[in-house]
Amino acid sequence: MPERRSKGIFRELYRHARERCAGEGAAGLRLYADTTNHKAQAVYQGLGMTSHYAVFEDMFGESI
């Protein structure tokens, strides 16, 4: 919901997940965002996340 955005909730959830994952020995976290979802990408970058991956897919039922 828009009125619940920009209150630090996602940042806190991410911090908690990152802490737990690191504590359990995970190598890292990955979050996926659609290439057109610039808001999500900006949030992830604001958390210090980077990406050097491109995800390719073949979605059945979609015309090419």
Wavefront OBJ file of the C-alpha trace (Angstrom):
o trace
v 0.000 0.000 0.000
v 1.452 3.362 -0.990
v 0.872 4.967 2.428
v 3.054 2.298 4.028
v 6.020 2.917 1.748
v 9.133 4.892 2.700
v 8.821 4.077 6.392
v 11.869 1.790 6.575
v 9.891 -1.446 6.834
v 11.563 -3.142 3.863
v 14.972 -1.886 4.967
v 14.453 -3.474 8.385
v 13.200 -6.747 6.891
v 16.197 -6.814 4.559
v 18.598 -6.056 7.418
v 17.111 -8.890 9.468
v 17.207 -11.376 6.569
v 20.777 -10.363 5.704
v 21.907 -10.776 9.305
v 20.252 -14.200 9.618
v 21.593 -15.437 6.286
v 25.129 -14.271 7.016
v 24.924 -15.852 10.464
v 23.935 -19.176 8.915
v 26.858 -19.068 6.473
v 24.993 -18.089 3.295
v 27.137 -16.607 0.541
v 24.706 -13.760 -0.115
v 21.183 -12.676 -1.016
v 19.550 -12.207 -4.402
v 16.418 -10.221 -5.101
v 14.868 -10.156 -8.539
v 13.074 -7.179 -10.074
v 11.465 -6.783 -13.461
v 13.587 -4.669 -15.793
v 10.833 -2.039 -15.839
v 10.493 -1.878 -12.031
v 12.818 1.056 -11.505
v 11.515 1.747 -7.990
v 12.503 -1.708 -6.768
v 15.887 -1.427 -8.466
v 16.491 1.938 -6.784
v 15.535 0.497 -3.386
v 17.900 -2.467 -3.827
v 20.713 -0.165 -4.940
v 19.994 2.093 -1.964
v 20.602 -0.900 0.286
v 24.029 -1.302 -1.294
v 23.090 -4.250 -3.499
v 24.677 -4.653 -6.925
v 24.028 -6.988 -9.832
v 26.068 -8.494 -12.585
v 23.428 -11.012 -13.698
v 20.881 -10.988 -16.466
v 18.034 -13.491 -16.209
v 16.744 -15.044 -19.420
v 13.432 -16.825 -19.709
v 11.146 -18.504 -22.206
v 7.590 -17.855 -21.051
v 5.119 -20.202 -22.687
v 1.926 -18.588 -23.874
v 3.577 -15.243 -24.646
v 4.082 -14.317 -28.270
v 7.576 -13.590 -29.488
l 1 2 3 4 5 6 7 8 9 10 11 12 13 14 15 16 17 18 19 20 21 22 23 24 25 26 27 28 29 30 31 32 33 34 35 36 37 38 39 40 41 42 43 44 45 46 47 48 49 50 51 52 53 54 55 56 57 58 59 60 61 62 63 64
